Amino acid sequence: MGAAAKKRSANNRWESSGRSLFEQFGIARAAVWSGNDPAPYQIFHCDAFDWLKLVPENSIEAVVTDPPYGLLEYSEDQLQKLKNGKGGVWRIPPSYDGCQRAPLPRFTVLGDEDRRRLRSFFKLLAERLMRVVVPGGHIFIATNPLVSYLVYEPMIQAGFEKRGEIIRLVQTLRGGDRPKNAEKDFPDVTVMPRSCWEPWGLFRKPCDGRVQDNLRKWKTGGLRRVSDTEPFRDVIESGVARNGEREIADHPSLKPQHFLRQVCRASLPLGKGTILDPFMGSGSTIAAAAACGLRSVGVETNSDYFAMAVRAIPLLAKYRIKGAD
């Protein structure tokens, strides 16, 4: 059996027979939504690292994910503090014009041990992804300017090629503050620059031969163009998730469909294959893939967020973006 045939066989094993394979290890597969949409998806309620151990080699064509890149902020005690609206790593911004802004994690509070755990986390993730992603497959991974080096270095050490960064231009309330409890003493001082962008690391598993050879054999190796005259670009203007999206899925790190749909579409150059989000949260990446007519798989370990994803994915996939295709 040739390599391409083996890849197809691997996909069939974990898709059609996946239920018995995963449930053997206590991992349940939940909703598969199709309706009138040509892009069904599968979502799993389990630990991403456990799931990745069971997936056959070379069975995922692209990864688009926004992981818990601080780790600390999604621990049980920090999530409880977030629900209580005070204390912990989550900063609850003040309301403006009667609107309450979304909370933001403060990565300046990370200590040496937190950074060590973060590096180990992404080292393991990179090693597991290297096995399951096909040659030429791209990984889009969200991070933060303060901790991106702890994400990127393990990916490169695992063998992925760094292909650049996708810059999401977005205005948040992170940074730009005067010295705490000394605002009047130092009115012209900003402790940190006001954040106006979010980096998404872009990595590729080395191709099997030339890019054209890889495209023919694995359907990967490049990124899908926006149109015949316009390539995919590494800067995307993107506001925060719209109010309508937050009404569907009130996840603290919800990314807007306007941004995710562009990234998901670009990740599969020929529009074929499966997109994986191993930290799907409320399922916004899975919804974006479905809206683009692309197959996807999501994994989430948090019970509340998984239940949110079951409800939210079909609604987010149908969400209409004003002024956009």
Secondary structure, DSSP 8 states (H G I E B T S, - for coil): --HHHHHHHHHHHHHHSHHHHHHTTT-EE-----TT-S--EEEEES-HHHHHHHS-SS-EEEEEE---TTSGGGSHHHHHHHHHTSSSSEE----BTTB----EE-GGG--HHHHHHHHHHHHHHHHHHHHHEEEEEEEEEE--TTTHHHHHHHHHHTT-EEEEEEEEE---SSS----TT-TTT-TT--SS----EEEEEEEE---SSSHHHHHHHHS-SS---SSSS----SEEE--S--HHHHHH---TT---HHHHHHHHHHHSTTS-SEEEETT-TTTHHHHHHHHTT-EEEEEE--HHHHHHHHHHHHHHHT---TT--
